[in-house]
Amino acid sequence: MRFFKWALLYSLLVWMIPFVIAFLIFPLRNSDRDFFESIMPVAVVLATVIFSGLYFKKVHHEYLKEGLLLGVIFLLVNLVFDLAMFSQGPWAMPLGKYIKDIGFTYLMIPIITVGFGAALQKKQK
C-alpha cells in the first residue's frame, strides 16, 4: 500500500460521515425504522465512493491490489470504531445483533474498493 496514511485518514472519514448522519437522523430509528435502515447503507456507499475516488487519484499502478488493501483498511477501521461504540454504553448491543444489524452491511466497502481497483486495472490495459 503506497498511501497508508491517506487510507487511514479516509477510513476514519468513511466511518465518521455515516455516524454523523445516523446521529442526526436517529429519531427516525424509532419513528420510521425502515427508512432509517435504508438511509444508512446509502451513507456508507456515498462515503466509500467519495474517499475511494480521492484515494485512487494518487494511485498509478497495481490498482486491484490497492483496492483490496484499501477495502480491508476501511472495513477494519469501521468495525473497530463501531465495536468500541456498540460494545458498551447507551448503544450497546450483543455482537450477533451488531453483525446482523450493522456489521454485515460493511462488506459492501471492500466490494466497492475492489470494484474501483478492477475497473482502473482494466482501463490501464
C-alpha positions as CSV (number, residue, x, y, z in Angstrom):
1,M,0.0,0.0,0.0
2,R,1.6,3.2,-1.2
3,F,-0.5,5.8,0.6
4,F,-1.2,4.2,4.0
5,K,-1.7,7.5,5.9
6,W,-4.2,8.7,3.4
7,A,-6.0,5.3,3.6
8,L,-6.2,5.7,7.4
9,L,-7.5,9.2,7.2
10,Y,-10.1,8.3,4.6
11,S,-11.2,5.2,6.5
12,L,-11.9,7.4,9.6
13,L,-14.0,9.7,7.4
14,V,-15.8,6.7,5.8
15,W,-16.8,5.7,9.4
16,M,-17.5,9.3,10.6
17,I,-19.8,10.5,7.9
18,P,-22.4,7.7,8.3
19,F,-22.0,8.0,12.1
20,V,-22.8,11.7,12.0
21,I,-25.7,11.1,9.6
22,A,-27.0,8.4,11.9
23,F,-26.8,10.7,14.9
24,L,-28.6,13.5,13.0
25,I,-31.5,11.2,11.9
26,F,-31.6,9.0,15.0
27,P,-35.2,9.9,15.8
28,L,-36.2,8.1,12.6
29,R,-34.8,4.9,14.0
30,N,-37.8,4.8,16.3
31,S,-40.5,6.6,14.2
32,D,-39.6,5.1,10.8
33,R,-37.1,2.3,11.3
34,D,-37.4,1.1,7.7
35,F,-36.4,4.5,6.3
36,F,-33.5,4.8,8.8
37,E,-32.3,1.4,7.7
38,S,-32.5,2.4,4.1
39,I,-30.6,5.7,4.6
40,M,-27.6,4.2,6.4
41,P,-26.3,1.9,3.7
42,V,-26.6,4.8,1.2
43,A,-24.5,6.9,3.6
44,V,-21.8,4.2,3.8
45,V,-21.8,3.8,0.0
46,L,-21.6,7.6,-0.5
47,A,-18.6,8.0,1.9
48,T,-16.9,4.9,0.5
49,V,-17.2,6.0,-3.1
50,I,-16.1,9.6,-2.4
51,F,-13.0,8.5,-0.4
52,S,-12.1,5.6,-2.7
53,G,-12.2,8.1,-5.6
54,L,-9.9,10.5,-3.7
55,Y,-7.5,7.7,-2.8
56,F,-7.3,6.3,-6.3
57,K,-6.3,9.8,-7.7
58,K,-2.9,9.1,-6.1
59,V,-2.6,5.5,-7.4
60,H,-1.0,4.9,-10.7
61,H,-0.5,1.1,-10.8
62,E,-1.4,-2.1,-9.0
63,Y,-5.0,-0.8,-8.8
64,L,-6.6,-4.1,-7.9
65,K,-4.1,-4.7,-5.0
66,E,-4.6,-1.2,-3.8
67,G,-8.4,-1.6,-3.9
68,L,-8.2,-4.8,-1.9
69,L,-5.9,-3.3,0.7
70,L,-7.9,-0.1,0.9
71,G,-11.1,-2.1,1.4
72,V,-9.6,-4.1,4.2
73,I,-8.4,-1.0,5.9
74,F,-11.8,0.8,5.5
75,L,-13.6,-2.3,6.8
76,L,-11.3,-2.9,9.8
77,V,-11.4,0.8,10.9
78,N,-15.2,0.8,10.6
79,L,-15.5,-2.4,12.6
80,V,-13.1,-1.3,15.3
81,F,-14.8,2.1,15.8
82,D,-18.2,0.5,15.8
83,L,-17.3,-2.2,18.2
84,A,-15.9,0.3,20.6
85,M,-19.2,2.3,20.2
86,F,-21.6,-0.6,20.4
87,S,-19.9,-2.8,22.9
88,Q,-20.9,-0.6,25.9
89,G,-22.9,2.5,26.8
90,P,-26.3,3.6,25.6
91,W,-25.9,2.0,22.2
92,A,-24.6,-1.4,23.4
93,M,-25.8,-4.5,21.6
94,P,-24.7,-8.1,21.6
95,L,-22.1,-9.0,18.9
96,G,-24.6,-11.2,17.0
97,K,-27.1,-8.4,16.8
98,Y,-24.5,-5.9,15.8
99,I,-23.3,-8.2,12.9
100,K,-26.9,-8.7,11.6
101,D,-27.9,-5.1,12.1
102,I,-24.8,-3.2,11.1
103,G,-21.6,-5.2,10.6
104,F,-22.8,-7.2,7.6
105,T,-23.5,-4.0,5.7
106,Y,-19.9,-3.1,5.8
107,L,-19.0,-5.9,3.5
108,M,-20.0,-3.6,0.7
109,I,-17.0,-1.4,1.5
110,P,-14.3,-3.8,0.1
111,I,-16.6,-4.7,-2.7
112,I,-16.7,-1.1,-3.7
113,T,-12.9,-0.5,-3.4
114,V,-12.1,-3.7,-5.2
115,G,-14.5,-2.6,-7.9
116,F,-12.7,0.7,-8.3
117,G,-9.4,-1.2,-8.5
118,A,-10.6,-3.7,-11.0
119,A,-12.1,-1.0,-13.2
120,L,-8.9,1.1,-13.1
121,Q,-6.8,-2.0,-13.8
122,K,-8.9,-2.9,-16.8
123,K,-8.8,0.6,-18.1
124,Q,-5.0,0.6,-17.8
125,K,-4.6,-2.4,-20.0
